[in-house]
Amino acid sequence: MNIAQAILQIKETLNQGDVPDARRDAELLVSFVAGKNKTFIVAHPEHELSADETSRLDNLTSRRLAREPLQYILGRQEFYGLEFDVTPDVLIPRPETEILVERAVEFLKPRGNHRFCEIGIGSGCISISVLYQLKNVTAIAGDVSKAALTVSERNAQKHGVRDRIQLIESDVYSNIPNMYFDAILSNPPYVPERDLTTLQPEVRDHEPQVALTSGAQGLDVIHKLVSGASSRLNDGGALIFEMGFNQSPLVSELFDRHLWKSIEILPDLQGIPRIAFAVKR
């Protein structure tokens, strides 16, 4: 079987299973198994795949047909210009979270040699992207999952920032050292429990629920995040975190105006309120 035949066969199989973006996924699976980039795949459709490659493709196609996320199958995802290792122990990095990184970099850059904290580091995409951009900044990051910390450590080593980040097993702030930070960052679990069944099967059935949902309204962790932030931030420090598409009114109510001098809700690329950016008095 050659590349063109393999792509066509996989696309048809995935289409029959109503898997979205079947053509794209077929090309990426063939590229992954053949060890060739997209340019080669397009330029050499006649390239013959070995029996072993064909067998591996059959296996990976079956996994995708079962709606396992392509990122878990390939073991990687690009985020903020960097490639991150991902496993089923961590959320898959998403484009809207890049807005959080952009605002964090913009906020921290003029402050010089400073330190931030991330709650729920997961794959490490947020902290590592910030550290990669700002060479004079350090971080402390926690996650309730030991397996997630293993993934983030691997990614920190991969991108050369491991010596500037301390990783801690922690449920929100429980084990975070008693010190002050210039920023606290987080992409917390925020999906309301009742909405889990409405998610795409790739998310609902494969991504870690502990990183997806937190309480009936999805706000349990966010409440802890906000209530504990001001006592851990320097004056003028910022709390920056992601939220669900309809949660901005409830999230805004969590902030004590006596403690915070500004609270801004930033939209994502679709105009949906997505990022809370609050500055301590």
N, C-alpha and C positions, 0 to 999 in steps of 0.2 A: 504494500500500500504506500502510495506517495503522499506528500504533504497536502495537495489539493483534495485528494480522495478522503484523507483523514478528516480534514476540516469540514467537508461536506457531510460526511457520515455523522460526525459529532454534532454538528449544527442541527441536522434532521432529528437526531435522537433527543437533543435538549428541547427542540421545538415541540416535539410530541409530549414532553413533560411540562410544557408551559413555563420553561425556565427563561427568565428575561435575558436579553442580550446574548442570545445563543451563538450568533456568529462571532462576536467578540470573544466570548468564553472559549469557543472552539479554537480560535487562532492562538489564544494565550496558552491553552493546554498543550497544543502541538508545539508551540515555541518552547515551552517549559521542558517538555519531555525530550525534544530533539536537541535542546541546548543551543538553539539558534535565536537570534534577535528577529524583530518583526520585519526588518528590511530583507533578511535572508528568506523568511517565510514567503514574502510577497514576490521576491525575485526568482525563487526556485521552487515553484509548485510541483515540479517533477521529481524533486529529491525523494529518494526511497527511504522509508523508515524501516528499521530492523524489526525482527519479530519481538524482541524484548521491548522495544519502544511502543509497538502496537499493543502489546499486552498491558503495559503500564497505562497507556491511553484509555484502554477499556475500563481499567480499574478507576482511574480518575474521573472518567465520564460518568460512571455509576455513582460516584460520590456527589458529583455536581447535580446529577439527576435527582438525588435524594435531597437536594437544596442545601447541601453543605456549602458555605460561602467559598467562593473561588479563592479569597485571600488565605483562608485556612489550608486549602488544598495546595496552594503554591508556597505557603509559609511566609508571605511577605506582603507589604502594602506601602506605597509611597505616601509621604506626608510632608508638607512644607519643604519639598525638594530633597528629602532624605528617604532612604528605603529602610523600613522597620521590619524586623522579624515579628510575626504574629502567630499565636497558637490559640486554641479554644479556651485558654485560661485568661485571655484578655479581649477587651473590646477591639473591634477593627477601627483604626483611625479613620475619621471622616472629614470631608472638606470643610464643613462648617466650624469645626474645632480650630482650624487654622486662623480664624478671626480672633480667637482667644489668644493664640500665640502672637499674632501681629500686635495686639493691644499690649500684651505683656512686654514684648521687646521694646515697643515705643515708650512704655512707661519706665522701664528699668534702664534703658540705654543712657540717658543723661545723668543717672544717679551714681555712676562710677562703680567702685568695688562694693557690691552689695549682695544680699542673700535673699532668696525667696523659698517658699515652701509649696509643695504640691500635695494635695490630699487625693488619694486614689490614683496612683501613677499609672497603673495598668501596663501598657506596652512601653511607656516612657516617652511617647511621641511629643507631649507638651513640654516637659522639663528638658528633654534632650534637645529639642528644636531651639528652645530659648538659650540654653547653654552653648549650643553650636554657634548661634548668632552673636552672643555676648561673651567674649573670652575672659572677662574680668569678674564674672558673676558666679556665685556658688549656690547650691541648693540642698535642701533636705526634703525627701519625699517619702510618703508612707502609702501602704496599701494593706488591706485586711487579708489579702491572698498571698501566701508564700510563693505560689506558682507564678503569679503575676510579677512579683519582685524578681524572680529568676529571669523572666523575659526582659524586664526593664534593665536589669544589670547587663544582660547580653547586648542589648541595643546601646547602652551607654558605652560599653567597651568598643563596640563596632564603630561608633562615631567619635571616639576619642575624648569623651567627657567624664569617664568613670571617676577620675581623681577629683572632680569638682561636685560630686553629688553623693550624699549619704542616704542610703536606702534603709527604711525601717518598717517592720511589720507593725501596723497601727490601724485601729478602727477610728477613723476621723482623726481627732487630736490625741487619742488616748496615750500613745507612746512618743509623741513628738516632743523633742526637748523644750524645756522652758526657756525660750529666748525670743527675741524680736526679729521680725522679718520686714522687708520692704514691700513684699507682695505675697499673697497667698493665692494659688491657682488651683482650679479643680474642674474636672468634667465628671460630676458626681452621678450616681444613679438617680434618674428623675422620672422614669416612666410610671404612671399610676398603675397599681396592680391590676385594676379592671381592664386596662388597655393592652395587657400583654397578649391576649388572644388575638388582637387585631393586627399585630405586627407581622411583617413578612416572615415566612418560615425560616429563612436564613438567619434572622435575628432571634425570633422566638424559640427556635429549637436548637440553636447552636451557640449563640453567644452567652457568656456567663450571666445568669440572672442577678447575681449579687452586684454586678456592675450596671445592670439595667434598671432595676426597680427598687423603690424604698418607700414602703407604706402605701396606704390607700390613695393618697393624692400624689405620691411620688416625691414628697417634700421632706421626708424624715431626715435624710442626710443633709440636705440643703439647710434645714433649720439648725442643725448642729454646726454646720459650716459657718453660717452667719453669726450665730450666737457666740461662738468661741473665737471669732476672728479679731475683733477689736483689741482684745487683751494680748494678742500675739503680734500685732502690727506696730511698727514705728509710727509716730505722728506723720500724717501725709502718706502713709502706706496704702496699698490698694488690695482689695479682694476682687478677684476676677474669676467668674465661673459660668458654666453653660447651664441652660435650663430647657424645659420642654416648650413647645410652640404656644401653649395657652397658659403658661404659668406666671407670666410677668406681673400681673396684678397681685397675685398672692405672694410672690417673691419680694416685691417692693414693700409690702406690709411688714416683712420680717426685720427690716432695718430700723433701728432706733435713731431718729433724726438728731438726737443730742450727741450721738457718737460718730455720725457720718456726715461729712460736709457736702458730699455730692453722691448721687446714685443715678447711674445712666444705664439704660437698657439698649444694647446694640443689636441691630437686625442682622440676619444672615443674608446670603446672596439672593434668597427668595423673598426677602423683606419680612421674614418671620422673626419676632423678638427672640433672641437666642443667647446673648451674653450679658450678664450683669457685671457692671464695672462700678465699684463703690470705693470712695477715698475717705480714709479716716480723718477726723478733725485733728 
